[in-house]
Amino acid sequence: MTKQEMIMEVARNLGYQPYIDDDGDICVPYQLKNIYFLVGKDDEQFASVVYPQFAEVPEGEETLTLAVCNKLSREVKLVKVYICENLKAVTASCEFFYTDMESLQCSVENSLNILGMIRSAYRTAKEELTN
């Protein structure tokens, strides 16, 4: 079974309806968000889960946004929050290794839960840093 097939099966077993997008990535609709699984090399038991461009970066707030991203990356386990290369949006990702279907399922479930709450955590962290 390929890595893509494994992730698709795990997502279905968790009750989601994953599909393959035009780029060949796995998209999982989750809590009105599109979360993407980037499969990479099939021989490596590693996956990257991305919630792209979930917040805009207002002009002039790049430094504040970097501080918010840094705070979240430090405080929330398993997640990386960063400004996209164009400095216009914020993206979050979870990356993990897995050993078998059970560990893959646990990591997929954890990643979806974390990325499902990251937008709210981002807003809260931004408010904390501006007050």
N, C-alpha and C positions, 0 to 999 in steps of 0.2 A: 504494500500500500504506500503511495507517495505521501509526502508531507502535506500537500494540498488536500488530498483525500482524507487524511487523518484529521486535519483541522475542520474540514467540512463536516465530517462525521461527528466530531466532538460538539461542534456548534449546533448541529441538528439534535443531538442527544440532550443538549441543554435547553432545547425548545425554541431555538432561533431558526431563521430561514436564510442561511447564507447563500450568496451567489458569487460567481466570478465576474469581475468587472472587465472593461475593455483592455486594461493594462495587464490582466491576468492575476490581479490580486483578489483575495477573498474579502468580500464586503459583508459585514454582519449588521443589519439594522438593529440597533439597541437603544431603547428609551428615546426614540425619535432622533437618534444620531446615527451616522454611518461610520462604523469602526472598521478599519482595514487591517487585514493580516497580510504582511509582506513575507512571502515564503522563502525567497532566496534559494540557495543551493539545496537540492534535495538530500544530499548525503550528510548534511549537518543538522543535528537535532537542536535547532535554534529557530526562534520565531520573533518577529517584531510586530507589535500591534500599534496602530497609529490612529489618533483622532485628529485629523488635519484641520488647520485653520479654524479653530473653535472660537477665537476672539480676534477682533481687529486691534491694530496698534494705532491709536490716534497720533497724528503728526505732532511732534514735540514731546511725546510721552515714551520715547524709546528707552530712556534710562530707567524710568519707573517700571516699565514693562519688563526690562531685564532683571530688575530687583525682585519683582513678583515671581518671575520664572525661577530665579535662583532660590527664593524662599520655598516655593513648592517642590522643586527638585530635591532640596535638602530635607524637607519635612515629610513628604509623602513617599512611602516605600514603593520601590519598583518603578516609579514613573520619572520620566525626563520631560520637562516643560521648557520649550525654547521658542525664540523668535525665528520665523522663517527667514531665509536668505534675503528676501526682498524687503525685510523690516516692516511688513504691512500686516502680518498675522501671527498668531501664536498657535503652536501645535504641541500635542502631548504624545508620548509614546511609552510603551512598556516593552521590554525585551527580556527574553528568558530562554534558558535551555530546558530541555525535558528529556526524560529517559525512557518513558513508555506512555501508553495511552492514558493511564491514570494520572501521571504527573502532567501530561499535556492538558487534560481536562481541568485539573486544578489551576494550572497557570492561565488557561484561557478564561476560566470563570473569574479568577482574581483580576486579570487585566481588564475585562469588561466592567467589573464593578468599580475599579479605580478610575478608568476613563469615563465611566458614567457619571462620576461625581466631580470630575476635575474642573469643569466650567464653574460650578458653584464655589469650589475651593479657590479658584482663580479670582473670582469677584470678591470673596471674603478677604483674601490676602491683599488684594489691591486696595480695598477699603482700609484695612489695618495700616498699610504703609502710607496712605494719604491723610490719615487723621493724626 
